[in-house]
Amino acid sequence: MIHQRFRHLLFLILATALALSALAARPKRTSKGVRSEKQRTEQRIRLTQDQIRENKRKTTANLNKLNALDADIDRQRKLIGAMNDSIRSAESEIKIVRDSITSLERDVDIIRRSYANALRTARSRRRGADDMAFIFSAGTFAQSMSRYRYLQTFSRWLSAKSVSLKASVDRLAAKKLRLDTLRASRVAALGRLNSANEMLLAQQAATKVIVDQLQSDKSTLNALLKEQQNQMRELDRELDRLIAEEMRKAQEEEERRRREQALREQQEREARERQEQAQKKTKPTEKKGSKKKNKPETQQPTKKTPAPVSPPANSATDVRLAADFASNRGKLPAPVSGHYRIVKPFGVTKHPSLPNVLVENSGIDLQVDGNATANAVFDGVVSVIFRPSGYQTVVVVRHGDYLTVYGNLDAINVSKGDRVKRGQPIGHIYANPADGGAGILHFEVRKGREKLNPAQWIR
């Protein structure tokens, strides 16, 4: 037992000696070394943050390119579908024209043969004398007149056949020309269709490259998609809050006007009652003092007529604007200047290229070239201007009960309360340098808090 305790104690002494020697061997930390280590740590943190930002920038740019390519592919498919419809229509018309040409050729052949036979019959006898001999060789005068009318009818028939033959030949030539035109148009349409299919294949190949790049860094992609969805929901909440606040203020204003109206009506009623009581009291006095001629008459003080109560501000205008806006469904101009493509549709949709990715959008996102402006789609009043996260500056224009929302503006040309006209520039769309200066306008149409599909409102 003593021997075991001794060994245990010896082991502790050796371990302590080794630990002390290790501590003695380590260099002592100086303040300069601590500062250097801190600087290196901060540099590593900065490099990591820069790398995260760069990954996010590249992912954002690739995602925007992918959305633009998906929009182009969708438009290309629709174009190819329209081309196929046009080719099928041309082929159907070609068949009809061919059948018409066959029928016309048969008619022309019949007319030509009958006309040729008639000419041979007419030329078989000599002109002039034979006709006169044929007329005067009749046994009676009536028979001579009958032969004369027959010759006239035959002459008119020959003339009509000649005209009919020429018209049929002309129609046949026109039909053949139309057939040639249709065939040339069909060949050109097939060429355009082949080019469109080649472009579609190239776009799909480019899409696959971008998808592979995005899928290679799923963590950054998922974080970016989550951030975008959070920003969209934050924008929704802020818009709902602002709209509710505006509605509350409008109701309070309406209630205040009603109270003022009721108070004025009460004051008018009390003033009329006082005037009627005063008139009742003055009637006997005037009767007693009627013998005094020089006594001046007491005049009642002139009552000021209260100012007419005006209806709630812009109420009639709001009703008219709402009716006009609703009647322009599908006829409103695009909310941007120049060429655009819709890169994010309305509602909750599956991403066309990224599997298992749902995209939520309360409006539509329109990609435009640099230096494009956002334009009011209808007459209205600037209701709200604010700056939510991820959308630069947002401008809300009220059109009666309807609202249009213009997000991602870099510089605006309007202020709250301004009246705007249809097509008037509201501001410049933010040009993202990471996307080569391209910009994306977020556009919404609402009726109160109800979200509507903007694509169904613009032409």
C-alpha positions as CSV (number, residue, x, y, z in Angstrom):
1,M,0.0,0.0,0.0
2,I,2.9,2.4,1.0
3,H,4.6,1.4,-2.2
4,Q,1.6,2.3,-4.3
5,R,1.2,5.7,-2.6
6,F,4.8,6.4,-3.2
7,R,4.5,5.6,-6.9
8,H,1.4,7.8,-7.2
9,L,3.2,10.7,-5.5
10,L,6.2,10.3,-7.7
11,F,4.0,10.4,-10.8
12,L,2.4,13.7,-9.6
13,I,5.8,15.2,-9.0
14,L,7.0,14.2,-12.5
15,A,3.8,15.5,-14.2
16,T,4.1,18.8,-12.4
17,A,7.8,19.2,-13.4
18,L,7.0,18.5,-17.0
19,A,4.2,21.1,-17.0
20,L,6.4,23.7,-15.4
21,S,9.2,23.0,-18.0
22,A,6.6,23.4,-20.8
23,L,5.5,26.7,-19.4
24,A,9.0,27.8,-19.1
25,A,9.8,26.9,-22.7
26,R,6.9,29.0,-24.1
27,P,7.8,32.5,-25.0
28,K,6.4,35.2,-22.9
29,R,3.5,37.2,-24.5
30,T,4.3,40.9,-24.9
31,S,1.9,43.8,-25.6
32,K,3.3,44.1,-29.1
33,G,2.6,40.4,-29.8
34,V,-0.9,40.7,-28.5
35,R,-1.5,43.7,-30.8
36,S,-0.1,41.8,-33.8
37,E,-2.3,38.8,-33.1
38,K,-5.3,41.0,-32.7
39,Q,-4.6,42.7,-36.1
40,R,-4.2,39.3,-37.8
41,T,-7.5,38.1,-36.3
42,E,-9.2,41.3,-37.4
43,Q,-7.7,40.9,-40.9
44,R,-9.0,37.4,-41.1
45,I,-12.4,38.5,-40.0
46,R,-12.4,41.3,-42.7
47,L,-11.3,38.9,-45.4
48,T,-14.1,36.5,-44.4
49,Q,-16.7,39.3,-44.4
50,D,-15.4,40.5,-47.8
51,Q,-15.7,36.9,-49.1
52,I,-19.2,36.6,-47.8
53,R,-20.2,39.9,-49.4
54,E,-18.5,38.9,-52.7
55,N,-20.3,35.5,-52.6
56,K,-23.6,37.3,-52.0
57,R,-23.0,39.8,-54.8
58,K,-22.2,37.0,-57.3
59,T,-25.1,35.0,-56.2
60,T,-27.4,38.0,-56.5
61,A,-26.1,38.8,-60.0
62,N,-26.4,35.1,-61.1
63,L,-30.0,34.9,-59.6
64,N,-31.0,38.1,-61.5
65,K,-29.4,36.8,-64.7
66,L,-31.3,33.5,-64.2
67,N,-34.6,35.3,-63.7
68,A,-33.9,37.4,-66.8
69,L,-33.1,34.2,-68.8
70,D,-36.2,32.5,-67.6
71,A,-38.3,35.4,-68.7
72,D,-36.6,35.4,-72.1
73,I,-37.1,31.6,-72.4
74,D,-40.8,32.0,-71.6
75,R,-41.2,34.8,-74.2
76,Q,-39.2,32.7,-76.7
77,R,-41.5,29.7,-76.1
78,K,-44.6,31.9,-76.7
79,L,-43.0,33.3,-79.8
80,I,-42.2,29.8,-81.1
81,G,-45.8,28.8,-80.3
82,A,-47.1,31.8,-82.3
83,M,-44.8,31.0,-85.2
84,N,-46.0,27.4,-85.2
85,D,-49.6,28.7,-85.3
86,S,-48.7,31.0,-88.2
87,I,-47.1,28.2,-90.1
88,R,-50.0,25.9,-89.6
89,S,-52.3,28.7,-90.7
90,A,-50.2,29.3,-93.8
91,E,-50.2,25.6,-94.7
92,S,-54.0,25.5,-94.3
93,E,-54.3,28.5,-96.6
94,I,-51.9,27.0,-99.1
95,K,-54.1,23.9,-99.3
96,I,-57.2,26.0,-99.8
97,V,-55.5,28.0,-102.5
98,R,-54.2,24.9,-104.2
99,D,-57.8,23.4,-104.3
100,S,-59.0,26.8,-105.6
101,I,-56.4,26.8,-108.4
102,T,-57.3,23.2,-109.4
103,S,-61.0,24.2,-109.6
104,L,-60.2,27.4,-111.5
105,E,-58.0,25.5,-114.0
106,R,-60.8,23.1,-114.7
107,D,-63.3,26.0,-115.2
108,V,-60.8,27.9,-117.5
109,D,-60.3,24.7,-119.5
110,I,-64.1,24.3,-120.0
111,I,-64.6,27.9,-120.9
112,R,-61.6,27.9,-123.3
113,R,-62.8,24.7,-125.1
114,S,-66.4,26.0,-125.5
115,Y,-65.1,29.4,-126.6
116,A,-62.8,27.7,-129.2
117,N,-65.6,25.5,-130.5
118,A,-67.8,28.6,-130.9
119,L,-65.1,30.5,-132.7
120,R,-64.5,27.5,-135.1
121,T,-68.3,27.4,-135.8
122,A,-68.4,31.1,-136.5
123,R,-65.4,31.0,-138.8
124,S,-66.6,28.0,-140.7
125,R,-68.9,30.2,-142.6
126,R,-67.9,33.5,-144.1
127,R,-68.6,36.6,-142.1
128,G,-71.2,39.2,-143.4
129,A,-72.7,37.6,-146.5
130,D,-73.3,34.3,-144.9
131,D,-75.1,36.0,-141.9
132,M,-77.2,38.1,-144.3
133,A,-78.0,35.0,-146.5
134,F,-78.9,33.0,-143.3
135,I,-81.3,35.8,-142.3
136,F,-83.0,36.4,-145.7
137,S,-83.2,32.8,-146.6
138,A,-85.9,32.4,-144.1
139,G,-89.4,31.5,-145.4
140,T,-91.2,34.2,-143.4
141,F,-90.4,37.6,-141.9
142,A,-90.8,36.3,-138.3
143,Q,-88.4,33.5,-139.0
144,S,-85.9,36.1,-140.4
145,M,-86.2,38.2,-137.2
146,S,-85.7,35.1,-135.1
147,R,-82.5,34.3,-137.0
148,Y,-81.4,37.9,-136.5
149,R,-81.9,37.7,-132.8
150,Y,-80.1,34.4,-132.6
151,L,-77.1,35.9,-134.3
152,Q,-77.1,38.8,-131.9
153,T,-77.4,36.5,-128.9
154,F,-74.6,34.3,-130.2
155,S,-72.4,37.4,-130.6
156,R,-73.1,38.5,-127.1
157,W,-72.5,35.0,-125.8
158,L,-69.1,35.0,-127.5
159,S,-68.3,38.3,-126.0
160,A,-69.3,37.2,-122.5
161,K,-67.3,34.0,-122.8
162,S,-64.3,36.1,-123.8
163,V,-64.7,38.3,-120.8
164,S,-65.4,35.3,-118.5
165,L,-62.3,33.5,-119.8
166,K,-60.1,36.6,-119.2
167,A,-61.5,37.1,-115.7
168,S,-60.9,33.4,-114.9
169,V,-57.4,33.5,-116.2
170,D,-56.7,36.7,-114.1
171,R,-58.1,35.0,-111.0
172,L,-56.0,31.9,-111.7
173,A,-52.9,34.1,-112.0
174,A,-53.7,35.9,-108.8
175,K,-54.2,32.6,-107.0
176,K,-50.9,31.3,-108.2
177,L,-49.2,34.5,-107.1
178,R,-50.8,34.2,-103.7
179,L,-49.6,30.6,-103.5
180,D,-46.1,31.6,-104.3
181,T,-46.3,34.3,-101.7
182,L,-47.6,31.9,-99.1
183,R,-44.9,29.4,-99.9
184,A,-42.2,32.0,-99.6
185,S,-43.7,33.2,-96.3
186,R,-43.8,29.7,-95.0
187,V,-40.1,29.1,-95.9
188,A,-39.2,32.3,-94.1
189,A,-41.3,31.4,-91.1
190,L,-39.6,28.0,-90.9
191,G,-36.2,29.8,-91.0
192,R,-37.2,32.1,-88.2
193,L,-38.6,29.2,-86.2
194,N,-35.3,27.3,-86.6
195,S,-33.4,30.4,-85.4
196,A,-35.8,30.8,-82.5
197,N,-35.4,27.1,-81.5
198,E,-31.6,27.5,-81.6
199,M,-31.7,30.6,-79.5
200,L,-34.0,28.8,-77.0
201,L,-31.5,26.0,-76.8
202,A,-28.7,28.5,-76.2
203,Q,-30.7,30.2,-73.5
204,Q,-31.4,26.9,-71.8
205,A,-27.7,26.0,-71.9
206,A,-26.8,29.3,-70.3
207,T,-29.5,28.8,-67.7
208,K,-28.0,25.4,-66.8
209,V,-24.6,27.0,-66.3
210,I,-26.0,29.6,-64.0
211,V,-28.1,27.0,-62.1
212,D,-25.0,24.9,-61.6
213,Q,-23.1,27.9,-60.3
214,L,-25.9,28.7,-57.9
215,Q,-26.2,25.1,-56.7
216,S,-22.5,25.0,-56.0
217,D,-23.0,27.4,-53.1
218,K,-26.3,26.4,-51.8
219,S,-25.8,28.0,-48.4
220,T,-25.3,31.5,-49.9
221,L,-28.2,30.9,-52.3
222,N,-30.6,29.8,-49.6
223,A,-29.6,32.7,-47.3
224,L,-30.1,35.1,-50.2
225,L,-33.6,33.7,-51.1
226,K,-34.6,33.8,-47.4
227,E,-33.4,37.4,-47.1
228,Q,-35.4,38.4,-50.2
229,Q,-38.5,36.7,-48.9
230,N,-38.1,38.5,-45.5
231,Q,-37.6,41.8,-47.3
232,M,-40.8,41.2,-49.3
233,R,-42.8,40.3,-46.2
234,E,-41.4,43.3,-44.4
235,L,-42.5,45.5,-47.3
236,D,-45.9,44.0,-47.1
237,R,-46.2,44.6,-43.4
238,E,-45.0,48.2,-43.8
239,L,-47.5,48.8,-46.7
240,D,-50.3,47.3,-44.7
241,R,-49.4,49.5,-41.7
242,L,-49.2,52.7,-43.8
243,I,-52.4,51.9,-45.6
244,A,-54.2,51.2,-42.3
245,E,-52.8,54.4,-40.8
246,E,-54.0,56.4,-43.8
247,M,-57.4,54.8,-43.6
248,R,-57.6,55.6,-39.9
249,K,-56.6,59.2,-40.5
250,A,-59.2,59.5,-43.3
251,Q,-61.9,58.0,-41.0
252,E,-60.9,60.4,-38.2
253,E,-61.0,63.3,-40.6
254,E,-64.4,62.2,-41.8
255,E,-65.7,61.9,-38.2
256,R,-64.3,65.4,-37.4
257,R,-66.1,66.9,-40.4
258,R,-69.3,65.2,-39.3
259,R,-69.0,66.6,-35.8
260,E,-68.4,70.0,-37.2
261,Q,-71.3,69.7,-39.5
262,A,-73.6,68.6,-36.6
263,L,-72.3,71.5,-34.4
264,R,-73.0,74.0,-37.2
265,E,-76.5,72.6,-37.7
266,Q,-77.2,72.9,-34.0
267,Q,-75.9,76.5,-33.9
268,E,-78.1,77.4,-36.9
269,R,-81.1,75.8,-35.2
270,E,-80.5,77.6,-31.9
271,A,-79.9,80.9,-33.8
272,R,-83.3,80.5,-35.6
273,E,-85.1,79.7,-32.4
274,R,-83.6,82.9,-30.7
275,Q,-84.6,85.0,-33.7
276,E,-88.2,83.6,-33.6
277,Q,-88.4,84.3,-29.9
278,A,-87.1,87.9,-30.4
279,Q,-89.6,88.5,-33.1
280,K,-92.5,87.3,-30.9
281,K,-91.4,89.8,-28.1
282,T,-91.1,92.8,-30.4
283,K,-94.5,92.5,-32.0
284,P,-96.5,94.0,-29.0
285,T,-94.0,96.8,-28.5
286,E,-94.4,97.9,-32.1
287,K,-98.2,98.0,-31.7
288,K,-98.1,100.3,-28.7
289,G,-95.6,102.7,-30.1
290,S,-97.3,103.0,-33.5
291,K,-98.6,106.6,-32.7
292,K,-95.1,107.9,-32.2
293,K,-94.0,108.7,-35.7
294,N,-90.5,109.9,-35.1
295,K,-89.4,106.9,-33.1
296,P,-86.8,104.9,-35.0
297,E,-87.5,101.3,-35.5
298,T,-85.3,98.8,-33.7
299,Q,-83.5,96.6,-36.2
300,Q,-82.5,93.0,-35.4
301,P,-78.8,92.3,-35.8
302,T,-78.0,90.7,-39.1
303,K,-77.2,87.0,-38.7
304,K,-74.1,85.8,-40.5
305,T,-74.8,82.9,-42.8
306,P,-72.5,80.0,-41.9
307,A,-70.1,78.9,-44.5
308,P,-71.3,75.8,-46.5
309,V,-69.9,72.5,-45.3
310,S,-67.6,71.0,-47.9
311,P,-67.6,67.3,-48.4
312,P,-64.6,65.3,-47.3
313,A,-61.4,66.2,-49.2
314,N,-61.2,64.6,-52.7
315,S,-64.2,62.4,-52.0
316,A,-65.8,63.0,-55.3
317,T,-62.5,62.9,-57.1
318,D,-61.6,59.7,-55.3
319,V,-64.8,58.0,-56.4
320,R,-64.3,59.2,-60.0
321,L,-60.6,58.1,-60.0
322,A,-61.5,54.7,-58.6
323,A,-64.2,54.2,-61.3
324,D,-61.9,55.4,-64.1
325,F,-59.0,53.2,-62.8
326,A,-61.2,50.1,-62.6
327,S,-62.5,50.7,-66.1
328,N,-58.9,50.8,-67.4
329,R,-58.1,47.2,-66.3
330,G,-55.8,45.7,-69.0
331,K,-55.4,49.2,-70.6
332,L,-52.9,50.8,-68.3
333,P,-49.4,51.7,-69.7
334,A,-46.3,49.9,-68.5
335,P,-44.9,51.5,-65.3
336,V,-41.5,51.9,-66.9
337,S,-39.9,53.7,-69.8
338,G,-38.4,51.7,-72.6
339,H,-38.0,47.9,-73.0
340,Y,-38.7,45.6,-70.0
341,R,-39.2,42.0,-69.1
342,I,-41.1,40.6,-66.2
343,V,-38.6,38.6,-64.2
344,K,-40.8,37.7,-61.2
345,P,-44.5,37.0,-61.6
346,F,-47.3,37.8,-59.1
347,G,-48.2,35.4,-56.3
348,V,-46.6,32.3,-55.0
349,T,-45.0,30.4,-57.9
350,K,-42.4,27.7,-58.4
351,H,-39.1,29.0,-59.7
352,P,-38.8,27.8,-63.3
353,S,-35.2,26.7,-63.0
354,L,-34.4,26.2,-59.3
355,P,-35.9,23.0,-57.9
356,N,-37.9,23.1,-54.7
357,V,-37.8,26.9,-54.6
358,L,-41.0,28.9,-54.2
359,V,-41.0,32.6,-55.1
360,E,-43.5,34.8,-53.3
361,N,-44.3,38.2,-54.8
362,S,-47.0,40.7,-53.9
363,G,-46.6,42.4,-57.3
364,I,-44.4,41.9,-60.4
365,D,-40.7,42.7,-60.9
366,L,-39.8,44.3,-64.2
367,Q,-36.1,44.3,-65.4
368,V,-35.2,47.4,-67.4
369,D,-32.0,48.8,-69.0
370,G,-30.0,51.5,-67.2
371,N,-31.3,55.1,-66.8
372,A,-35.0,54.0,-67.0
373,T,-37.7,55.8,-65.1
374,A,-40.8,54.6,-63.3
375,N,-43.9,56.3,-64.6
376,A,-47.3,56.7,-63.1
377,V,-49.8,54.4,-64.8
378,F,-52.8,56.6,-64.0
379,D,-53.7,60.0,-62.5
380,G,-53.5,60.1,-58.8
381,V,-52.0,61.6,-55.6
382,V,-48.7,60.6,-54.0
383,S,-49.8,59.0,-50.8
384,V,-46.7,57.6,-49.2
385,I,-42.9,57.7,-49.7
386,F,-40.6,55.5,-47.5
387,R,-37.4,53.4,-47.6
388,P,-37.8,49.8,-46.6
389,S,-34.9,47.3,-46.5
390,G,-34.0,45.9,-50.0
391,Y,-36.2,48.2,-52.0
392,Q,-34.4,51.6,-52.0
393,T,-37.1,54.2,-52.1
394,V,-40.8,53.2,-52.5
395,V,-43.5,55.6,-53.8
396,V,-47.2,54.8,-53.3
397,V,-49.8,56.6,-55.6
398,R,-53.4,56.6,-54.6
399,H,-56.1,56.5,-57.3
400,G,-59.3,56.6,-55.2
401,D,-59.7,53.2,-53.6
402,Y,-56.8,51.8,-55.7
403,L,-53.1,52.1,-55.0
404,T,-50.0,51.6,-57.2
405,V,-46.7,50.9,-55.6
406,Y,-43.3,51.7,-57.3
407,G,-40.3,50.2,-55.5
408,N,-36.5,50.2,-55.9
409,L,-36.2,53.9,-57.0
410,D,-32.9,55.6,-56.8
411,A,-34.0,59.2,-57.1
412,I,-37.6,60.5,-57.1
413,N,-39.2,63.5,-58.7
414,V,-42.3,63.8,-56.5
415,S,-43.2,64.6,-52.9
416,K,-46.0,63.4,-50.7
417,G,-49.3,65.1,-51.6
418,D,-48.3,65.8,-55.2
419,R,-50.8,65.1,-58.0
420,V,-49.4,63.1,-60.8
421,K,-50.6,62.4,-64.3
422,R,-50.7,59.3,-66.3
423,G,-47.3,58.6,-67.8
424,Q,-45.5,61.2,-65.5
425,P,-42.0,60.1,-64.4
426,I,-42.0,59.4,-60.6
427,G,-38.3,58.7,-60.3
428,H,-35.3,56.8,-61.7
429,I,-35.0,53.1,-61.2
430,Y,-32.0,52.0,-59.2
431,A,-29.3,50.7,-61.6
432,N,-27.5,47.9,-59.9
433,P,-23.8,48.0,-60.8
434,A,-23.5,44.3,-60.0
435,D,-25.9,43.6,-62.9
436,G,-24.1,45.8,-65.4
437,G,-26.3,48.8,-64.7
438,A,-29.6,47.0,-65.2
439,G,-32.5,47.9,-62.8
440,I,-35.5,46.1,-61.4
441,L,-38.8,47.9,-60.6
442,H,-41.0,46.3,-58.1
443,F,-44.6,47.2,-59.1
444,E,-47.8,46.5,-57.2
445,V,-51.5,47.2,-57.7
446,R,-53.8,47.2,-54.7
447,K,-57.4,47.9,-53.8
448,G,-57.1,48.9,-50.2
449,R,-55.2,46.0,-48.6
450,E,-56.2,43.6,-51.4
451,K,-53.3,42.6,-53.6
452,L,-54.1,42.4,-57.4
453,N,-52.1,41.0,-60.2
454,P,-50.5,43.9,-62.0
455,A,-49.9,41.9,-65.2
456,Q,-53.7,41.9,-65.6
457,W,-53.9,45.7,-65.5
458,I,-51.1,46.8,-67.8
459,R,-51.3,46.3,-71.6
